[in-house]
Amino acid sequence: YLGRPWKEYSRTVFIECNLEALITPQGWMPWSGDFALKTLYYGEFKNTGSGSERSSRVSRSSEVPAEHVDTYSVKSFIQGDEWIPTSS
């Protein structure tokens, strides 16, 4: 699985990852009850590999819109461009 809801307002995003066959077609762990389901965000963007097929994903899984991908970058999320050196 890619993950499960741990807390309200949790976000889990996989961007340009190689997802192997060990990732189930549903992607996200089944969850009984409705705790945290109304506020969580599961996102995926341009992943590859045999575990990246999204057609059977749980309904709460989303494709991250291209214009929102930078929101989850190290630069935006933890001001990484200020303290993490770039590799060239």
HTML snippet that shows the backbone in 3Dmol.js (N, CA, C, O; Angstrom):
<script src="https://3Dmol.org/build/3Dmol-min.js"></script>
<div id="view" style="width:600px;height:400px;position:relative"></div>
<script>
const pdb = `
ATOM      1  N   TYR A   1       0.824  -1.198   0.000  1.00  0.00           N
ATOM      2  CA  TYR A   1       0.000   0.000   0.000  1.00  0.00           C
ATOM      3  C   TYR A   1       0.866   1.259   0.000  1.00  0.00           C
ATOM      4  O   TYR A   1       2.035   1.221   0.383  1.00  0.00           O
ATOM      5  N   LEU A   2       0.282   2.362  -0.430  1.00  0.00           N
ATOM      6  CA  LEU A   2       0.959   3.653  -0.399  1.00  0.00           C
ATOM      7  C   LEU A   2       0.818   4.332   0.956  1.00  0.00           C
ATOM      8  O   LEU A   2       1.665   5.144   1.330  1.00  0.00           O
ATOM      9  N   GLY A   3      -0.228   4.016   1.688  1.00  0.00           N
ATOM     10  CA  GLY A   3      -0.427   4.634   2.990  1.00  0.00           C
ATOM     11  C   GLY A   3      -1.831   4.408   3.504  1.00  0.00           C
ATOM     12  O   GLY A   3      -2.619   3.664   2.921  1.00  0.00           O
ATOM     13  N   ARG A   4      -2.124   5.067   4.610  1.00  0.00           N
ATOM     14  CA  ARG A   4      -3.443   5.012   5.242  1.00  0.00           C
ATOM     15  C   ARG A   4      -3.650   6.300   6.027  1.00  0.00           C
ATOM     16  O   ARG A   4      -2.673   6.987   6.326  1.00  0.00           O
ATOM     17  N   PRO A   5      -4.893   6.656   6.373  1.00  0.00           N
ATOM     18  CA  PRO A   5      -5.124   7.898   7.111  1.00  0.00           C
ATOM     19  C   PRO A   5      -4.706   7.764   8.574  1.00  0.00           C
ATOM     20  O   PRO A   5      -5.269   6.956   9.312  1.00  0.00           O
ATOM     21  N   TRP A   6      -3.740   8.539   8.984  1.00  0.00           N
ATOM     22  CA  TRP A   6      -3.273   8.491  10.378  1.00  0.00           C
ATOM     23  C   TRP A   6      -3.916   9.571  11.231  1.00  0.00           C
ATOM     24  O   TRP A   6      -4.271   9.330  12.385  1.00  0.00           O
ATOM     25  N   LYS A   7      -4.063  10.737  10.676  1.00  0.00           N
ATOM     26  CA  LYS A   7      -4.610  11.879  11.423  1.00  0.00           C
ATOM     27  C   LYS A   7      -5.535  12.674  10.505  1.00  0.00           C
ATOM     28  O   LYS A   7      -5.479  12.537   9.283  1.00  0.00           O
ATOM     29  N   GLU A   8      -6.372  13.494  11.097  1.00  0.00           N
ATOM     30  CA  GLU A   8      -7.172  14.408  10.297  1.00  0.00           C
ATOM     31  C   GLU A   8      -6.238  15.398   9.603  1.00  0.00           C
ATOM     32  O   GLU A   8      -5.196  15.769  10.144  1.00  0.00           O
ATOM     33  N   TYR A   9      -6.619  15.809   8.423  1.00  0.00           N
ATOM     34  CA  TYR A   9      -5.886  16.768   7.600  1.00  0.00           C
ATOM     35  C   TYR A   9      -4.528  16.249   7.130  1.00  0.00           C
ATOM     36  O   TYR A   9      -3.665  17.040   6.752  1.00  0.00           O
ATOM     37  N   SER A  10      -4.329  14.936   7.149  1.00  0.00           N
ATOM     38  CA  SER A  10      -3.064  14.384   6.655  1.00  0.00           C
ATOM     39  C   SER A  10      -3.018  14.473   5.132  1.00  0.00           C
ATOM     40  O   SER A  10      -4.049  14.432   4.460  1.00  0.00           O
ATOM     41  N   ARG A  11      -1.798  14.597   4.604  1.00  0.00           N
ATOM     42  CA  ARG A  11      -1.579  14.637   3.162  1.00  0.00           C
ATOM     43  C   ARG A  11      -0.462  13.669   2.836  1.00  0.00           C
ATOM     44  O   ARG A  11       0.586  13.663   3.482  1.00  0.00           O
ATOM     45  N   THR A  12      -0.698  12.857   1.831  1.00  0.00           N
ATOM     46  CA  THR A  12       0.317  11.935   1.352  1.00  0.00           C
ATOM     47  C   THR A  12       0.341  12.053  -0.158  1.00  0.00           C
ATOM     48  O   THR A  12      -0.670  11.828  -0.824  1.00  0.00           O
ATOM     49  N   VAL A  13       1.500  12.407  -0.698  1.00  0.00           N
ATOM     50  CA  VAL A  13       1.615  12.657  -2.128  1.00  0.00           C
ATOM     51  C   VAL A  13       2.844  11.932  -2.667  1.00  0.00           C
ATOM     52  O   VAL A  13       3.925  12.000  -2.081  1.00  0.00           O
ATOM     53  N   PHE A  14       2.667  11.242  -3.780  1.00  0.00           N
ATOM     54  CA  PHE A  14       3.768  10.582  -4.481  1.00  0.00           C
ATOM     55  C   PHE A  14       3.910  11.253  -5.836  1.00  0.00           C
ATOM     56  O   PHE A  14       2.979  11.237  -6.642  1.00  0.00           O
ATOM     57  N   ILE A  15       5.084  11.850  -6.092  1.00  0.00           N
ATOM     58  CA  ILE A  15       5.326  12.579  -7.330  1.00  0.00           C
ATOM     59  C   ILE A  15       6.531  11.982  -8.041  1.00  0.00           C
ATOM     60  O   ILE A  15       7.625  11.900  -7.484  1.00  0.00           O
ATOM     61  N   GLU A  16       6.306  11.564  -9.290  1.00  0.00           N
ATOM     62  CA  GLU A  16       7.353  11.006 -10.149  1.00  0.00           C
ATOM     63  C   GLU A  16       8.142   9.901  -9.452  1.00  0.00           C
ATOM     64  O   GLU A  16       9.373   9.880  -9.496  1.00  0.00           O
ATOM     65  N   CYS A  17       7.424   8.992  -8.815  1.00  0.00           N
ATOM     66  CA  CYS A  17       8.040   7.852  -8.129  1.00  0.00           C
ATOM     67  C   CYS A  17       7.901   6.597  -8.983  1.00  0.00           C
ATOM     68  O   CYS A  17       6.961   6.467  -9.767  1.00  0.00           O
ATOM     69  N   ASN A  18       8.839   5.685  -8.823  1.00  0.00           N
ATOM     70  CA  ASN A  18       8.736   4.377  -9.453  1.00  0.00           C
ATOM     71  C   ASN A  18       8.078   3.445  -8.445  1.00  0.00           C
ATOM     72  O   ASN A  18       8.701   3.056  -7.457  1.00  0.00           O
ATOM     73  N   LEU A  19       6.834   3.090  -8.688  1.00  0.00           N
ATOM     74  CA  LEU A  19       6.065   2.262  -7.767  1.00  0.00           C
ATOM     75  C   LEU A  19       6.083   0.816  -8.254  1.00  0.00           C
ATOM     76  O   LEU A  19       5.592   0.517  -9.342  1.00  0.00           O
ATOM     77  N   GLU A  20       6.639  -0.060  -7.462  1.00  0.00           N
ATOM     78  CA  GLU A  20       6.783  -1.470  -7.820  1.00  0.00           C
ATOM     79  C   GLU A  20       5.467  -2.228  -7.647  1.00  0.00           C
ATOM     80  O   GLU A  20       4.483  -1.678  -7.153  1.00  0.00           O
ATOM     81  N   ALA A  21       5.462  -3.488  -8.056  1.00  0.00           N
ATOM     82  CA  ALA A  21       4.270  -4.338  -8.015  1.00  0.00           C
ATOM     83  C   ALA A  21       3.769  -4.597  -6.600  1.00  0.00           C
ATOM     84  O   ALA A  21       2.627  -5.022  -6.428  1.00  0.00           O
ATOM     85  N   LEU A  22       4.584  -4.356  -5.590  1.00  0.00           N
ATOM     86  CA  LEU A  22       4.113  -4.567  -4.214  1.00  0.00           C
ATOM     87  C   LEU A  22       3.023  -3.580  -3.825  1.00  0.00           C
ATOM     88  O   LEU A  22       2.339  -3.789  -2.823  1.00  0.00           O
ATOM     89  N   ILE A  23       2.845  -2.503  -4.597  1.00  0.00           N
ATOM     90  CA  ILE A  23       1.743  -1.566  -4.367  1.00  0.00           C
ATOM     91  C   ILE A  23       0.476  -2.182  -4.960  1.00  0.00           C
ATOM     92  O   ILE A  23       0.428  -2.487  -6.152  1.00  0.00           O
ATOM     93  N   THR A  24      -0.532  -2.360  -4.138  1.00  0.00           N
ATOM     94  CA  THR A  24      -1.779  -2.970  -4.598  1.00  0.00           C
ATOM     95  C   THR A  24      -2.500  -2.046  -5.583  1.00  0.00           C
ATOM     96  O   THR A  24      -2.289  -0.833  -5.553  1.00  0.00           O
ATOM     97  N   PRO A  25      -3.347  -2.599  -6.452  1.00  0.00           N
ATOM     98  CA  PRO A  25      -4.087  -1.755  -7.394  1.00  0.00           C
ATOM     99  C   PRO A  25      -4.937  -0.684  -6.701  1.00  0.00           C
ATOM    100  O   PRO A  25      -5.111   0.404  -7.250  1.00  0.00           O
ATOM    101  N   GLN A  26      -5.470  -0.972  -5.501  1.00  0.00           N
ATOM    102  CA  GLN A  26      -6.254   0.027  -4.763  1.00  0.00           C
ATOM    103  C   GLN A  26      -5.355   1.154  -4.270  1.00  0.00           C
ATOM    104  O   GLN A  26      -5.825   2.267  -4.033  1.00  0.00           O
ATOM    105  N   GLY A  27      -4.083   0.875  -4.116  1.00  0.00           N
ATOM    106  CA  GLY A  27      -3.106   1.876  -3.723  1.00  0.00           C
ATOM    107  C   GLY A  27      -3.077   2.184  -2.243  1.00  0.00           C
ATOM    108  O   GLY A  27      -2.019   2.139  -1.616  1.00  0.00           O
ATOM    109  N   TRP A  28      -4.206   2.490  -1.692  1.00  0.00           N
ATOM    110  CA  TRP A  28      -4.286   2.962  -0.315  1.00  0.00           C
ATOM    111  C   TRP A  28      -4.980   1.929   0.558  1.00  0.00           C
ATOM    112  O   TRP A  28      -5.946   1.292   0.138  1.00  0.00           O
ATOM    113  N   MET A  29      -4.484   1.773   1.762  1.00  0.00           N
ATOM    114  CA  MET A  29      -4.992   0.756   2.679  1.00  0.00           C
ATOM    115  C   MET A  29      -6.482   0.956   2.954  1.00  0.00           C
ATOM    116  O   MET A  29      -6.930   2.078   3.193  1.00  0.00           O
ATOM    117  N   PRO A  30      -7.248  -0.140   2.917  1.00  0.00           N
ATOM    118  CA  PRO A  30      -8.673  -0.029   3.261  1.00  0.00           C
ATOM    119  C   PRO A  30      -8.835   0.508   4.687  1.00  0.00           C
ATOM    120  O   PRO A  30      -7.993   0.276   5.554  1.00  0.00           O
ATOM    121  N   TRP A  31      -9.917   1.218   4.901  1.00  0.00           N
ATOM    122  CA  TRP A  31     -10.136   1.856   6.191  1.00  0.00           C
ATOM    123  C   TRP A  31     -11.584   1.691   6.584  1.00  0.00           C
ATOM    124  O   TRP A  31     -12.476   2.036   5.809  1.00  0.00           O
ATOM    125  N   SER A  32     -11.839   1.172   7.772  1.00  0.00           N
ATOM    126  CA  SER A  32     -13.223   1.054   8.233  1.00  0.00           C
ATOM    127  C   SER A  32     -13.571   2.289   9.049  1.00  0.00           C
ATOM    128  O   SER A  32     -12.718   2.858   9.731  1.00  0.00           O
ATOM    129  N   GLY A  33     -14.802   2.687   8.975  1.00  0.00           N
ATOM    130  CA  GLY A  33     -15.208   3.909   9.652  1.00  0.00           C
ATOM    131  C   GLY A  33     -14.916   5.108   8.777  1.00  0.00           C
ATOM    132  O   GLY A  33     -14.523   4.963   7.619  1.00  0.00           O
ATOM    133  N   ASP A  34     -15.110   6.300   9.334  1.00  0.00           N
ATOM    134  CA  ASP A  34     -14.888   7.501   8.534  1.00  0.00           C
ATOM    135  C   ASP A  34     -13.890   8.472   9.163  1.00  0.00           C
ATOM    136  O   ASP A  34     -13.773   9.614   8.719  1.00  0.00           O
ATOM    137  N   PHE A  35     -13.161   8.018  10.206  1.00  0.00           N
ATOM    138  CA  PHE A  35     -12.183   8.899  10.838  1.00  0.00           C
ATOM    139  C   PHE A  35     -11.196   9.423   9.805  1.00  0.00           C
ATOM    140  O   PHE A  35     -10.583   8.639   9.079  1.00  0.00           O
ATOM    141  N   ALA A  36     -11.041  10.710   9.734  1.00  0.00           N
ATOM    142  CA  ALA A  36     -10.068  11.428   8.909  1.00  0.00           C
ATOM    143  C   ALA A  36     -10.353  11.391   7.411  1.00  0.00           C
ATOM    144  O   ALA A  36      -9.670  12.082   6.655  1.00  0.00           O
ATOM    145  N   LEU A  37     -11.315  10.628   6.960  1.00  0.00           N
ATOM    146  CA  LEU A  37     -11.534  10.494   5.524  1.00  0.00           C
ATOM    147  C   LEU A  37     -12.025  11.778   4.866  1.00  0.00           C
ATOM    148  O   LEU A  37     -11.769  11.996   3.682  1.00  0.00           O
ATOM    149  N   LYS A  38     -12.716  12.620   5.597  1.00  0.00           N
ATOM    150  CA  LYS A  38     -13.242  13.850   5.009  1.00  0.00           C
ATOM    151  C   LYS A  38     -12.186  14.940   4.869  1.00  0.00           C
ATOM    152  O   LYS A  38     -12.394  15.909   4.139  1.00  0.00           O
ATOM    153  N   THR A  39     -11.055  14.796   5.558  1.00  0.00           N
ATOM    154  CA  THR A  39     -10.052  15.862   5.541  1.00  0.00           C
ATOM    155  C   THR A  39      -8.706  15.436   4.968  1.00  0.00           C
ATOM    156  O   THR A  39      -7.827  16.283   4.805  1.00  0.00           O
ATOM    157  N   LEU A  40      -8.512  14.172   4.659  1.00  0.00           N
ATOM    158  CA  LEU A  40      -7.210  13.735   4.158  1.00  0.00           C
ATOM    159  C   LEU A  40      -7.054  14.047   2.675  1.00  0.00           C
ATOM    160  O   LEU A  40      -8.030  14.343   1.986  1.00  0.00           O
ATOM    161  N   TYR A  41      -5.818  13.977   2.193  1.00  0.00           N
ATOM    162  CA  TYR A  41      -5.542  14.144   0.769  1.00  0.00           C
ATOM    163  C   TYR A  41      -4.525  13.097   0.356  1.00  0.00           C
ATOM    164  O   TYR A  41      -3.416  13.053   0.890  1.00  0.00           O
ATOM    165  N   TYR A  42      -4.903  12.254  -0.599  1.00  0.00           N
ATOM    166  CA  TYR A  42      -4.010  11.277  -1.215  1.00  0.00           C
ATOM    167  C   TYR A  42      -3.801  11.732  -2.649  1.00  0.00           C
ATOM    168  O   TYR A  42      -4.763  11.835  -3.410  1.00  0.00           O
ATOM    169  N   GLY A  43      -2.570  12.004  -3.028  1.00  0.00           N
ATOM    170  CA  GLY A  43      -2.310  12.467  -4.378  1.00  0.00           C
ATOM    171  C   GLY A  43      -1.192  11.717  -5.056  1.00  0.00           C
ATOM    172  O   GLY A  43      -0.266  11.226  -4.411  1.00  0.00           O
ATOM    173  N   GLU A  44      -1.292  11.636  -6.372  1.00  0.00           N
ATOM    174  CA  GLU A  44      -0.260  11.010  -7.188  1.00  0.00           C
ATOM    175  C   GLU A  44      -0.058  11.841  -8.445  1.00  0.00           C
ATOM    176  O   GLU A  44      -0.993  12.456  -8.956  1.00  0.00           O
ATOM    177  N   PHE A  45       1.196  11.850  -8.941  1.00  0.00           N
ATOM    178  CA  PHE A  45       1.495  12.606 -10.155  1.00  0.00           C
ATOM    179  C   PHE A  45       2.640  11.949 -10.911  1.00  0.00           C
ATOM    180  O   PHE A  45       3.741  11.799 -10.381  1.00  0.00           O
ATOM    181  N   LYS A  46       2.377  11.566 -12.132  1.00  0.00           N
ATOM    182  CA  LYS A  46       3.376  11.030 -13.061  1.00  0.00           C
ATOM    183  C   LYS A  46       4.268   9.951 -12.458  1.00  0.00           C
ATOM    184  O   LYS A  46       5.484   9.959 -12.650  1.00  0.00           O
ATOM    185  N   ASN A  47       3.658   9.030 -11.732  1.00  0.00           N
ATOM    186  CA  ASN A  47       4.429   7.902 -11.218  1.00  0.00           C
ATOM    187  C   ASN A  47       4.583   6.863 -12.319  1.00  0.00           C
ATOM    188  O   ASN A  47       3.797   6.835 -13.266  1.00  0.00           O
ATOM    189  N   THR A  48       5.589   6.014 -12.196  1.00  0.00           N
ATOM    190  CA  THR A  48       5.853   4.963 -13.167  1.00  0.00           C
ATOM    191  C   THR A  48       5.955   3.629 -12.440  1.00  0.00           C
ATOM    192  O   THR A  48       5.910   3.575 -11.211  1.00  0.00           O
ATOM    193  N   GLY A  49       6.091   2.560 -13.208  1.00  0.00           N
ATOM    194  CA  GLY A  49       6.259   1.233 -12.633  1.00  0.00           C
ATOM    195  C   GLY A  49       4.951   0.479 -12.559  1.00  0.00           C
ATOM    196  O   GLY A  49       3.875   1.044 -12.758  1.00  0.00           O
ATOM    197  N   SER A  50       5.058  -0.803 -12.271  1.00  0.00           N
ATOM    198  CA  SER A  50       3.885  -1.678 -12.294  1.00  0.00           C
ATOM    199  C   SER A  50       2.868  -1.368 -11.199  1.00  0.00           C
ATOM    200  O   SER A  50       1.721  -1.803 -11.302  1.00  0.00           O
ATOM    201  N   GLY A  51       3.243  -0.639 -10.167  1.00  0.00           N
ATOM    202  CA  GLY A  51       2.308  -0.268  -9.110  1.00  0.00           C
ATOM    203  C   GLY A  51       1.689   1.101  -9.292  1.00  0.00           C
ATOM    204  O   GLY A  51       0.985   1.584  -8.404  1.00  0.00           O
ATOM    205  N   SER A  52       1.940   1.740 -10.435  1.00  0.00           N
ATOM    206  CA  SER A  52       1.476   3.119 -10.623  1.00  0.00           C
ATOM    207  C   SER A  52       0.133   3.244 -11.332  1.00  0.00           C
ATOM    208  O   SER A  52      -0.396   4.350 -11.439  1.00  0.00           O
ATOM    209  N   GLU A  53      -0.425   2.159 -11.812  1.00  0.00           N
ATOM    210  CA  GLU A  53      -1.717   2.203 -12.515  1.00  0.00           C
ATOM    211  C   GLU A  53      -2.808   2.673 -11.553  1.00  0.00           C
ATOM    212  O   GLU A  53      -3.014   2.070 -10.499  1.00  0.00           O
ATOM    213  N   ARG A  54      -3.500   3.743 -11.916  1.00  0.00           N
ATOM    214  CA  ARG A  54      -4.467   4.377 -11.013  1.00  0.00           C
ATOM    215  C   ARG A  54      -5.919   3.965 -11.242  1.00  0.00           C
ATOM    216  O   ARG A  54      -6.791   4.402 -10.492  1.00  0.00           O
ATOM    217  N   SER A  55      -6.205   3.160 -12.229  1.00  0.00           N
ATOM    218  CA  SER A  55      -7.606   2.877 -12.581  1.00  0.00           C
ATOM    219  C   SER A  55      -8.394   2.164 -11.481  1.00  0.00           C
ATOM    220  O   SER A  55      -9.622   2.250 -11.463  1.00  0.00           O
ATOM    221  N   SER A  56      -7.728   1.470 -10.572  1.00  0.00           N
ATOM    222  CA  SER A  56      -8.428   0.764  -9.486  1.00  0.00           C
ATOM    223  C   SER A  56      -8.213   1.411  -8.120  1.00  0.00           C
ATOM    224  O   SER A  56      -8.524   0.807  -7.093  1.00  0.00           O
ATOM    225  N   ARG A  57      -7.694   2.613  -8.100  1.00  0.00           N
ATOM    226  CA  ARG A  57      -7.424   3.281  -6.830  1.00  0.00           C
ATOM    227  C   ARG A  57      -8.718   3.550  -6.062  1.00  0.00           C
ATOM    228  O   ARG A  57      -9.796   3.664  -6.646  1.00  0.00           O
ATOM    229  N   VAL A  58      -8.583   3.646  -4.741  1.00  0.00           N
ATOM    230  CA  VAL A  58      -9.735   3.990  -3.911  1.00  0.00           C
ATOM    231  C   VAL A  58     -10.244   5.372  -4.311  1.00  0.00           C
ATOM    232  O   VAL A  58      -9.492   6.183  -4.851  1.00  0.00           O
ATOM    233  N   SER A  59     -11.509   5.632  -4.049  1.00  0.00           N
ATOM    234  CA  SER A  59     -12.138   6.875  -4.513  1.00  0.00           C
ATOM    235  C   SER A  59     -11.528   8.128  -3.892  1.00  0.00           C
ATOM    236  O   SER A  59     -11.628   9.207  -4.477  1.00  0.00           O
ATOM    237  N   ARG A  60     -10.911   8.016  -2.744  1.00  0.00           N
ATOM    238  CA  ARG A  60     -10.335   9.207  -2.104  1.00  0.00           C
ATOM    239  C   ARG A  60      -8.957   9.574  -2.653  1.00  0.00           C
ATOM    240  O   ARG A  60      -8.349  10.541  -2.194  1.00  0.00           O
ATOM    241  N   SER A  61      -8.459   8.818  -3.626  1.00  0.00           N
ATOM    242  CA  SER A  61      -7.174   9.097  -4.258  1.00  0.00           C
ATOM    243  C   SER A  61      -7.367  10.078  -5.407  1.00  0.00           C
ATOM    244  O   SER A  61      -8.360  10.004  -6.131  1.00  0.00           O
ATOM    245  N   SER A  62      -6.419  10.995  -5.575  1.00  0.00           N
ATOM    246  CA  SER A  62      -6.526  12.014  -6.618  1.00  0.00           C
ATOM    247  C   SER A  62      -5.267  12.074  -7.464  1.00  0.00           C
ATOM    248  O   SER A  62      -4.178  11.715  -7.016  1.00  0.00           O
ATOM    249  N   GLU A  63      -5.439  12.534  -8.693  1.00  0.00           N
ATOM    250  CA  GLU A  63      -4.298  12.868  -9.540  1.00  0.00           C
ATOM    251  C   GLU A  63      -3.989  14.333  -9.234  1.00  0.00           C
ATOM    252  O   GLU A  63      -4.858  15.193  -9.381  1.00  0.00           O
ATOM    253  N   VAL A  64      -2.758  14.623  -8.810  1.00  0.00           N
ATOM    254  CA  VAL A  64      -2.379  16.000  -8.497  1.00  0.00           C
ATOM    255  C   VAL A  64      -2.357  16.787  -9.805  1.00  0.00           C
ATOM    256  O   VAL A  64      -1.674  16.381 -10.746  1.00  0.00           O
ATOM    257  N   PRO A  65      -3.080  17.899  -9.892  1.00  0.00           N
ATOM    258  CA  PRO A  65      -3.019  18.714 -11.107  1.00  0.00           C
ATOM    259  C   PRO A  65      -1.599  19.257 -11.312  1.00  0.00           C
ATOM    260  O   PRO A  65      -0.933  19.636 -10.349  1.00  0.00           O
ATOM    261  N   ALA A  66      -1.147  19.291 -12.552  1.00  0.00           N
ATOM    262  CA  ALA A  66       0.217  19.737 -12.863  1.00  0.00           C
ATOM    263  C   ALA A  66       0.520  21.108 -12.258  1.00  0.00           C
ATOM    264  O   ALA A  66       1.638  21.357 -11.806  1.00  0.00           O
ATOM    265  N   GLU A  67      -0.463  21.986 -12.249  1.00  0.00           N
ATOM    266  CA  GLU A  67      -0.220  23.337 -11.722  1.00  0.00           C
ATOM    267  C   GLU A  67      -0.066  23.362 -10.200  1.00  0.00           C
ATOM    268  O   GLU A  67       0.316  24.391  -9.642  1.00  0.00           O
ATOM    269  N   HIS A  68      -0.355  22.247  -9.518  1.00  0.00           N
ATOM    270  CA  HIS A  68      -0.224  22.197  -8.056  1.00  0.00           C
ATOM    271  C   HIS A  68       0.982  21.390  -7.580  1.00  0.00           C
ATOM    272  O   HIS A  68       1.246  21.337  -6.379  1.00  0.00           O
ATOM    273  N   VAL A  69       1.711  20.767  -8.488  1.00  0.00           N
ATOM    274  CA  VAL A  69       2.830  19.901  -8.102  1.00  0.00           C
ATOM    275  C   VAL A  69       3.878  20.666  -7.301  1.00  0.00           C
ATOM    276  O   VAL A  69       4.403  20.133  -6.323  1.00  0.00           O
ATOM    277  N   ASP A  70       4.193  21.889  -7.684  1.00  0.00           N
ATOM    278  CA  ASP A  70       5.216  22.666  -6.970  1.00  0.00           C
ATOM    279  C   ASP A  70       4.852  22.924  -5.513  1.00  0.00           C
ATOM    280  O   ASP A  70       5.738  23.169  -4.694  1.00  0.00           O
ATOM    281  N   THR A  71       3.580  22.873  -5.178  1.00  0.00           N
ATOM    282  CA  THR A  71       3.142  23.041  -3.790  1.00  0.00           C
ATOM    283  C   THR A  71       3.799  22.015  -2.884  1.00  0.00           C
ATOM    284  O   THR A  71       4.052  22.282  -1.709  1.00  0.00           O
ATOM    285  N   TYR A  72       4.073  20.839  -3.434  1.00  0.00           N
ATOM    286  CA  TYR A  72       4.633  19.741  -2.643  1.00  0.00           C
ATOM    287  C   TYR A  72       6.142  19.600  -2.804  1.00  0.00           C
ATOM    288  O   TYR A  72       6.717  18.614  -2.341  1.00  0.00           O
ATOM    289  N   SER A  73       6.788  20.551  -3.443  1.00  0.00           N
ATOM    290  CA  SER A  73       8.241  20.471  -3.628  1.00  0.00           C
ATOM    291  C   SER A  73       8.963  20.858  -2.340  1.00  0.00           C
ATOM    292  O   SER A  73       8.403  21.525  -1.470  1.00  0.00           O
ATOM    293  N   VAL A  74      10.200  20.431  -2.240  1.00  0.00           N
ATOM    294  CA  VAL A  74      11.031  20.783  -1.083  1.00  0.00           C
ATOM    295  C   VAL A  74      11.136  22.299  -0.971  1.00  0.00           C
ATOM    296  O   VAL A  74      11.126  22.848   0.131  1.00  0.00           O
ATOM    297  N   LYS A  75      11.234  22.969  -2.105  1.00  0.00           N
ATOM    298  CA  LYS A  75      11.352  24.431  -2.118  1.00  0.00           C
ATOM    299  C   LYS A  75      10.149  25.087  -1.443  1.00  0.00           C
ATOM    300  O   LYS A  75      10.316  25.965  -0.595  1.00  0.00           O
ATOM    301  N   SER A  76       8.964  24.676  -1.806  1.00  0.00           N
ATOM    302  CA  SER A  76       7.753  25.291  -1.255  1.00  0.00           C
ATOM    303  C   SER A  76       7.426  24.810   0.146  1.00  0.00           C
ATOM    304  O   SER A  76       7.016  25.591   1.006  1.00  0.00           O
ATOM    305  N   PHE A  77       7.610  23.523   0.364  1.00  0.00           N
ATOM    306  CA  PHE A  77       7.136  22.915   1.598  1.00  0.00           C
ATOM    307  C   PHE A  77       7.996  23.247   2.811  1.00  0.00           C
ATOM    308  O   PHE A  77       7.465  23.564   3.876  1.00  0.00           O
ATOM    309  N   ILE A  78       9.312  23.178   2.664  1.00  0.00           N
ATOM    310  CA  ILE A  78      10.204  23.442   3.809  1.00  0.00           C
ATOM    311  C   ILE A  78      11.305  24.446   3.466  1.00  0.00           C
ATOM    312  O   ILE A  78      12.380  24.423   4.065  1.00  0.00           O
ATOM    313  N   GLN A  79      11.033  25.322   2.505  1.00  0.00           N
ATOM    314  CA  GLN A  79      11.999  26.323   2.068  1.00  0.00           C
ATOM    315  C   GLN A  79      13.365  25.685   1.781  1.00  0.00           C
ATOM    316  O   GLN A  79      14.412  26.238   2.116  1.00  0.00           O
ATOM    317  N   GLY A  80      13.320  24.521   1.161  1.00  0.00           N
ATOM    318  CA  GLY A  80      14.526  23.751   0.887  1.00  0.00           C
ATOM    319  C   GLY A  80      15.534  24.452   0.014  1.00  0.00           C
ATOM    320  O   GLY A  80      16.729  24.172   0.113  1.00  0.00           O
ATOM    321  N   ASP A  81      15.090  25.362  -0.843  1.00  0.00           N
ATOM    322  CA  ASP A  81      16.039  26.076  -1.693  1.00  0.00           C
ATOM    323  C   ASP A  81      16.961  26.982  -0.885  1.00  0.00           C
ATOM    324  O   ASP A  81      17.982  27.438  -1.400  1.00  0.00           O
ATOM    325  N   GLU A  82      16.616  27.247   0.364  1.00  0.00           N
ATOM    326  CA  GLU A  82      17.447  28.094   1.218  1.00  0.00           C
ATOM    327  C   GLU A  82      18.543  27.327   1.948  1.00  0.00           C
ATOM    328  O   GLU A  82      19.518  27.936   2.390  1.00  0.00           O
ATOM    329  N   TRP A  83      18.415  26.009   2.088  1.00  0.00           N
ATOM    330  CA  TRP A  83      19.397  25.275   2.881  1.00  0.00           C
ATOM    331  C   TRP A  83      19.819  23.918   2.313  1.00  0.00           C
ATOM    332  O   TRP A  83      20.727  23.284   2.849  1.00  0.00           O
ATOM    333  N   ILE A  84      19.180  23.470   1.249  1.00  0.00           N
ATOM    334  CA  ILE A  84      19.572  22.212   0.618  1.00  0.00           C
ATOM    335  C   ILE A  84      20.261  22.543  -0.699  1.00  0.00           C
ATOM    336  O   ILE A  84      19.658  23.172  -1.568  1.00  0.00           O
ATOM    337  N   PRO A  85      21.519  22.128  -0.860  1.00  0.00           N
ATOM    338  CA  PRO A  85      22.220  22.431  -2.112  1.00  0.00           C
ATOM    339  C   PRO A  85      21.612  21.658  -3.285  1.00  0.00           C
ATOM    340  O   PRO A  85      21.157  20.526  -3.121  1.00  0.00           O
ATOM    341  N   THR A  86      21.607  22.269  -4.450  1.00  0.00           N
ATOM    342  CA  THR A  86      21.102  21.593  -5.636  1.00  0.00           C
ATOM    343  C   THR A  86      22.178  20.671  -6.188  1.00  0.00           C
ATOM    344  O   THR A  86      23.371  20.913  -6.009  1.00  0.00           O
ATOM    345  N   SER A  87      21.749  19.628  -6.851  1.00  0.00           N
ATOM    346  CA  SER A  87      22.715  18.735  -7.500  1.00  0.00           C
ATOM    347  C   SER A  87      22.691  19.025  -8.988  1.00  0.00           C
ATOM    348  O   SER A  87      21.628  19.239  -9.571  1.00  0.00           O
ATOM    349  N   SER A  88      23.850  19.031  -9.593  1.00  0.00           N
ATOM    350  CA  SER A  88      23.924  19.310 -11.028  1.00  0.00           C
ATOM    351  C   SER A  88      24.767  18.280 -11.711  1.00  0.00           C
ATOM    352  O   SER A  88      24.952  18.341 -12.927  1.00  0.00           O
TER     353      SER A  88
END
`;
const viewer = $3Dmol.createViewer("view");
viewer.addModel(pdb, "pdb");
viewer.setStyle({}, {cartoon: {color: "spectrum"}});
viewer.zoomTo();
viewer.render();
</script>
